Amino acid sequence: MNQSADAQLAVGWERCTWDGADTPMSRRERAVAQGPYLAAVPPAISGMDFDITSAIATEAEDALVEISHFDAELANSLPRADGELAPLAVVLLRTESASSSQIEGVTAGAKALAIATLHESSGQNARMVAANVEAMQRAIDLADDLSTDSILAAHRALMDGQAYAGPGRLRDGQVWIGGGPTPHTATFVPPRYERVPALMEDLVAFCNRTDIPVLTQVSIAHAQFETIHPFNDGNGRTGRTLVHAMLRRSGVTRRLTVPVSAGLLTDTEAYFAALGSYRDGDPAPIITQFSRASFAAVGNGRHLVTDLTEIYADWQQDLPSRQGSAARRLLPHLLSQPAVAVKHIQQHLEVSQPAAQRAVDQLVEAGILKQISTGKRDRVWIAREVITALDNFATRSGRRG
């Protein structure tokens, strides 16, 4: 990007009055929190031109091709459910959601997430990651109508039940990143809330442009979203759902959610540094981070596909029940939902309680399912091999469970 464009993209700053006199803090913190603070004034980008070097543009284009190839490969991988590529699509959606949450410090292993998806007893982190799955799906479903309202809908799904975050509403106060109880010593102070609605409309207009290479556009849109920081909480995770909505809208992905966040996890320090560089006027590092994350995500995703394909083939050999039985019909579902309960199976397969229990018994006898809860009521079984494959995926991406 040339020097004049750098200056054009860099955020400006404005002096703001701090009205948090009643905020509890130490004497040292209060001494620092005197007088005005500086809040960012991001530029409008909807009509901006971006001069990206050929090397960075080529790497981004190569990454985009790799994503598209990976998406197309799914047509010949893993069993289909009801004519769709549901199992793997759901698996990748959940792994991406878990990785996106991990970047924000919210961790949940595959077992906890699978149980949370059943709406059974689970930890808070697992429930938060499960909400992120729903938010990401909501954003992808609304990809053809990319607007402030669709972004608000994704945030509403993500932060449902967390009143402090104002689910589905733009913030109405100042927020800041790092630095203690006031914005005076923050790492970054996003714009005043009064600027947010107009900035979001400008961002949406930028997202709907068709004259910018897709991954370059996605990277810049994500960085601009994080700079605006439009919500009280959940900005990082909502901003990464925007990535997938844009990839789906552009036609790069048609079947799945490429786990780009898992790729970003391999070097989160570089990711956050790239956001800082963007705010200083240089979009090259964030484009590079998304390109590298895409390559890493596709490689890791292919590894996961291989693992799950081998697991499914072994299951087919190990399960003696006939074709069309409830137990065999449940196998594809276990790839995407490796924790099940009898009631869940009844609803998914539309079978009676005895038929669902019989399917569980056959799968337990074949070594495919293992009961993890005690007692005779509200029992839960897991497909341990799938849990292991998903946890291995997390380990390769640097995510902890």
PECORKA-V406505 format. One record per residue. N is the residue number from 1. RES is the residue in one small letter. PHI is phi in radians with two decimals (none if undefined). Layout:
n->N res->RES phi->PHI
n->N res->RES phi->PHI
This chain:
n->1 res->m phi->none
n->2 res->n phi->-1.36
n->3 res->q phi->-1.11
n->4 res->s phi->-1.14
n->5 res->a phi->-1.21
n->6 res->d phi->-0.96
n->7 res->a phi->-1.10
n->8 res->q phi->-1.18
n->9 res->l phi->-1.49
n->10 res->a phi->-1.05
n->11 res->v phi->-1.22
n->12 res->g phi->-1.66
n->13 res->w phi->-2.41
n->14 res->e phi->-2.36
n->15 res->r phi->-1.40
n->16 res->c phi->-2.22
n->17 res->t phi->-1.54
n->18 res->w phi->-1.53
n->19 res->d phi->-1.98
n->20 res->g phi->-1.75
n->21 res->a phi->-1.08
n->22 res->d phi->-1.54
n->23 res->t phi->-1.17
n->24 res->p phi->-1.11
n->25 res->m phi->-2.86
n->26 res->s phi->-1.31
n->27 res->r phi->-1.09
n->28 res->r phi->-1.11
n->29 res->e phi->-1.11
n->30 res->r phi->-1.17
n->31 res->a phi->-1.13
n->32 res->v phi->-1.29
n->33 res->a phi->-1.52
n->34 res->q phi->-1.75
n->35 res->g phi->1.37
n->36 res->p phi->-1.30
n->37 res->y phi->-2.20
n->38 res->l phi->-1.83
n->39 res->a phi->-1.97
n->40 res->a phi->-1.20
n->41 res->v phi->-2.17
n->42 res->p phi->-1.16
n->43 res->p phi->-1.34
n->44 res->a phi->-1.29
n->45 res->i phi->-2.05
n->46 res->s phi->-1.07
n->47 res->g phi->-2.00
n->48 res->m phi->-1.39
n->49 res->d phi->-1.69
n->50 res->f phi->-2.17
n->51 res->d phi->-1.79
n->52 res->i phi->-1.68
n->53 res->t phi->-1.08
n->54 res->s phi->-1.11
n->55 res->a phi->-1.13
n->56 res->i phi->-1.21
n->57 res->a phi->-1.11
n->58 res->t phi->-1.15
n->59 res->e phi->-1.08
n->60 res->a phi->-1.14
n->61 res->e phi->-1.18
n->62 res->d phi->-1.07
n->63 res->a phi->-1.12
n->64 res->l phi->-1.11
n->65 res->v phi->-1.08
n->66 res->e phi->-1.12
n->67 res->i phi->-1.06
n->68 res->s phi->-1.10
n->69 res->h phi->-1.10
n->70 res->f phi->-1.08
n->71 res->d phi->-1.04
n->72 res->a phi->-1.19
n->73 res->e phi->-1.05
n->74 res->l phi->-1.17
n->75 res->a phi->-1.06
n->76 res->n phi->-2.03
n->77 res->s phi->-2.21
n->78 res->l phi->1.10
n->79 res->p phi->-1.20
n->80 res->r phi->-1.63
n->81 res->a phi->-2.18
n->82 res->d phi->0.97
n->83 res->g phi->1.39
n->84 res->e phi->-2.06
n->85 res->l phi->-1.59
n->86 res->a phi->-1.04
n->87 res->p phi->-0.98
n->88 res->l phi->-1.23
n->89 res->a phi->-1.03
n->90 res->v phi->-1.22
n->91 res->v phi->-0.98
n->92 res->l phi->-1.21
n->93 res->l phi->-1.06
n->94 res->r phi->-1.24
n->95 res->t phi->-1.16
n->96 res->e phi->-1.15
n->97 res->s phi->-1.11
n->98 res->a phi->-1.13
n->99 res->s phi->-1.17
n->100 res->s phi->-1.06
n->101 res->s phi->-1.18
n->102 res->q phi->-1.07
n->103 res->i phi->-1.03
n->104 res->e phi->-1.59
n->105 res->g phi->1.51
n->106 res->v phi->-1.82
n->107 res->t phi->-1.96
n->108 res->a phi->-2.75
n->109 res->g phi->-1.31
n->110 res->a phi->-1.07
n->111 res->k phi->-1.12
n->112 res->a phi->-1.10
n->113 res->l phi->-1.16
n->114 res->a phi->-1.10
n->115 res->i phi->-1.20
n->116 res->a phi->-1.06
n->117 res->t phi->-1.14
n->118 res->l phi->-1.33
n->119 res->h phi->1.12
n->120 res->e phi->-1.55
n->121 res->s phi->-1.04
n->122 res->s phi->-2.72
n->123 res->g phi->-1.30
n->124 res->q phi->-1.08
n->125 res->n phi->-1.06
n->126 res->a phi->-1.09
n->127 res->r phi->-1.16
n->128 res->m phi->-1.17
n->129 res->v phi->-1.16
n->130 res->a phi->-1.05
n->131 res->a phi->-1.14
n->132 res->n phi->-1.14
n->133 res->v phi->-1.04
n->134 res->e phi->-1.10
n->135 res->a phi->-1.11
n->136 res->m phi->-1.15
n->137 res->q phi->-1.13
n->138 res->r phi->-1.06
n->139 res->a phi->-1.13
n->140 res->i phi->-1.15
n->141 res->d phi->-1.10
n->142 res->l phi->-1.72
n->143 res->a phi->-1.04
n->144 res->d phi->-1.28
n->145 res->d phi->-2.18
n->146 res->l phi->-1.30
n->147 res->s phi->-2.60
n->148 res->t phi->-1.04
n->149 res->d phi->-1.10
n->150 res->s phi->-1.23
n->151 res->i phi->-1.17
n->152 res->l phi->-1.09
n->153 res->a phi->-1.13
n->154 res->a phi->-1.12
n->155 res->h phi->-1.13
n->156 res->r phi->-1.08
n->157 res->a phi->-1.17
n->158 res->l phi->-1.15
n->159 res->m phi->-1.86
n->160 res->d phi->-0.93
n->161 res->g phi->1.49
n->162 res->q phi->-1.93
n->163 res->a phi->-0.99
n->164 res->y phi->-1.06
n->165 res->a phi->-1.49
n->166 res->g phi->1.05
n->167 res->p phi->-0.90
n->168 res->g phi->1.33
n->169 res->r phi->-2.27
n->170 res->l phi->-1.15
n->171 res->r phi->-1.14
n->172 res->d phi->-2.13
n->173 res->g phi->-2.75
n->174 res->q phi->-1.40
n->175 res->v phi->-2.17
n->176 res->w phi->-2.67
n->177 res->i phi->-1.96
n->178 res->g phi->1.21
n->179 res->g phi->1.68
n->180 res->g phi->1.70
n->181 res->p phi->-1.40
n->182 res->t phi->-2.33
n->183 res->p phi->-1.35
n->184 res->h phi->-1.09
n->185 res->t phi->-2.01
n->186 res->a phi->-1.20
n->187 res->t phi->-1.17
n->188 res->f phi->-2.68
n->189 res->v phi->-2.00
n->190 res->p phi->-1.14
n->191 res->p phi->-1.12
n->192 res->r phi->-0.99
n->193 res->y phi->-1.09
n->194 res->e phi->-1.11
n->195 res->r phi->-1.47
n->196 res->v phi->-1.10
n->197 res->p phi->-0.97
n->198 res->a phi->-1.16
n->199 res->l phi->-1.13
n->200 res->m phi->-1.19
n->201 res->e phi->-1.11
n->202 res->d phi->-1.12
n->203 res->l phi->-1.09
n->204 res->v phi->-1.07
n->205 res->a phi->-1.08
n->206 res->f phi->-1.11
n->207 res->c phi->-1.08
n->208 res->n phi->-1.60
n->209 res->r phi->-1.22
n->210 res->t phi->-2.13
n->211 res->d phi->-1.89
n->212 res->i phi->-2.14
n->213 res->p phi->-0.90
n->214 res->v phi->-1.03
n->215 res->l phi->-1.21
n->216 res->t phi->-1.09
n->217 res->q phi->-1.10
n->218 res->v phi->-1.07
n->219 res->s phi->-1.11
n->220 res->i phi->-1.17
n->221 res->a phi->-1.06
n->222 res->h phi->-1.11
n->223 res->a phi->-1.13
n->224 res->q phi->-1.15
n->225 res->f phi->-1.04
n->226 res->e phi->-1.16
n->227 res->t phi->-1.25
n->228 res->i phi->-1.15
n->229 res->h phi->0.89
n->230 res->p phi->-1.31
n->231 res->f phi->-2.07
n->232 res->n phi->-1.13
n->233 res->d phi->-2.75
n->234 res->g phi->1.47
n->235 res->n phi->-1.16
n->236 res->g phi->-1.08
n->237 res->r phi->-1.18
n->238 res->t phi->-1.14
n->239 res->g phi->-1.09
n->240 res->r phi->-1.40
n->241 res->t phi->-1.19
n->242 res->l phi->-1.06
n->243 res->v phi->-0.97
n->244 res->h phi->-1.30
n->245 res->a phi->-1.09
n->246 res->m phi->-1.23
n->247 res->l phi->-1.11
n->248 res->r phi->-1.20
n->249 res->r phi->-1.13
n->250 res->s phi->-1.35
n->251 res->g phi->1.53
n->252 res->v phi->-1.15
n->253 res->t phi->-1.98
n->254 res->r phi->-2.19
n->255 res->r phi->-2.03
n->256 res->l phi->-2.55
n->257 res->t phi->-1.91
n->258 res->v phi->-1.16
n->259 res->p phi->-1.29
n->260 res->v phi->-1.11
n->261 res->s phi->-1.07
n->262 res->a phi->-1.10
n->263 res->g phi->-1.20
n->264 res->l phi->-1.13
n->265 res->l phi->-1.11
n->266 res->t phi->-1.14
n->267 res->d phi->-2.71
n->268 res->t phi->-1.17
n->269 res->e phi->-1.09
n->270 res->a phi->-1.17
n->271 res->y phi->-1.09
n->272 res->f phi->-1.17
n->273 res->a phi->-1.12
n->274 res->a phi->-1.15
n->275 res->l phi->-1.10
n->276 res->g phi->-1.12
n->277 res->s phi->-1.12
n->278 res->y phi->-1.03
n->279 res->r phi->-1.18
n->280 res->d phi->-1.47
n->281 res->g phi->1.93
n->282 res->d phi->-2.04
n->283 res->p phi->-1.44
n->284 res->a phi->-1.00
n->285 res->p phi->-1.08
n->286 res->i phi->-1.26
n->287 res->i phi->-1.14
n->288 res->t phi->-1.08
n->289 res->q phi->-1.09
n->290 res->f phi->-1.21
n->291 res->s phi->-1.13
n->292 res->r phi->-1.15
n->293 res->a phi->-1.10
n->294 res->s phi->-1.16
n->295 res->f phi->-1.06
n->296 res->a phi->-1.10
n->297 res->a phi->-1.15
n->298 res->v phi->-1.15
n->299 res->g phi->-1.07
n->300 res->n phi->-1.17
n->301 res->g phi->-1.11
n->302 res->r phi->-1.12
n->303 res->h phi->-1.07
n->304 res->l phi->-1.11
n->305 res->v phi->-1.03
n->306 res->t phi->-1.06
n->307 res->d phi->-1.05
n->308 res->l phi->-1.22
n->309 res->t phi->-1.10
n->310 res->e phi->-1.16
n->311 res->i phi->-1.08
n->312 res->y phi->-1.14
n->313 res->a phi->-1.10
n->314 res->d phi->-1.12
n->315 res->w phi->-1.04
n->316 res->q phi->-1.04
n->317 res->q phi->-1.36
n->318 res->d phi->-1.43
n->319 res->l phi->-1.59
n->320 res->p phi->-1.41
n->321 res->s phi->-1.14
n->322 res->r phi->-1.24
n->323 res->q phi->-1.09
n->324 res->g phi->1.55
n->325 res->s phi->-1.22
n->326 res->a phi->-1.05
n->327 res->a phi->-1.10
n->328 res->r phi->-1.24
n->329 res->r phi->-1.19
n->330 res->l phi->-1.40
n->331 res->l phi->-0.94
n->332 res->p phi->-1.05
n->333 res->h phi->-1.14
n->334 res->l phi->-1.15
n->335 res->l phi->-1.18
n->336 res->s phi->-1.74
n->337 res->q phi->-2.33
n->338 res->p phi->-1.38
n->339 res->a phi->-2.16
n->340 res->v phi->-2.41
n->341 res->a phi->-2.25
n->342 res->v phi->-1.04
n->343 res->k phi->-1.09
n->344 res->h phi->-1.07
n->345 res->i phi->-1.13
n->346 res->q phi->-0.96
n->347 res->q phi->-1.22
n->348 res->h phi->-1.22
n->349 res->l phi->-1.64
n->350 res->e phi->0.99
n->351 res->v phi->-2.21
n->352 res->s phi->-1.29
n->353 res->q phi->-1.06
n->354 res->p phi->-1.06
n->355 res->a phi->-1.17
n->356 res->a phi->-1.14
n->357 res->q phi->-1.15
n->358 res->r phi->-1.10
n->359 res->a phi->-1.09
n->360 res->v phi->-1.07
n->361 res->d phi->-1.04
n->362 res->q phi->-1.14
n->363 res->l phi->-1.25
n->364 res->v phi->-1.15
n->365 res->e phi->-1.09
n->366 res->a phi->-1.41
n->367 res->g phi->1.40
n->368 res->i phi->-1.52
n->369 res->l phi->-1.98
n->370 res->k phi->-2.41
n->371 res->q phi->-1.25
n->372 res->i phi->-2.06
n->373 res->s phi->-1.93
n->374 res->t phi->-1.75
n->375 res->g phi->1.48
n->376 res->k phi->-1.86
n->377 res->r phi->-1.94
n->378 res->d phi->0.95
n->379 res->r phi->-1.31
n->380 res->v phi->-2.22
n->381 res->w phi->-2.10
n->382 res->i phi->-2.20
n->383 res->a phi->-1.62
n->384 res->r phi->-1.07
n->385 res->e phi->-1.12
n->386 res->v phi->-1.20
n->387 res->i phi->-0.99
n->388 res->t phi->-1.09
n->389 res->a phi->-1.08
n->390 res->l phi->-1.23
n->391 res->d phi->-1.17
n->392 res->n phi->-1.13
n->393 res->f phi->-1.03
n->394 res->a phi->-1.09
n->395 res->t phi->-1.10
n->396 res->r phi->-1.11
n->397 res->s phi->-1.51
n->398 res->g phi->1.61
n->399 res->r phi->-1.46
n->400 res->r phi->-1.86
n->401 res->g phi->-1.84
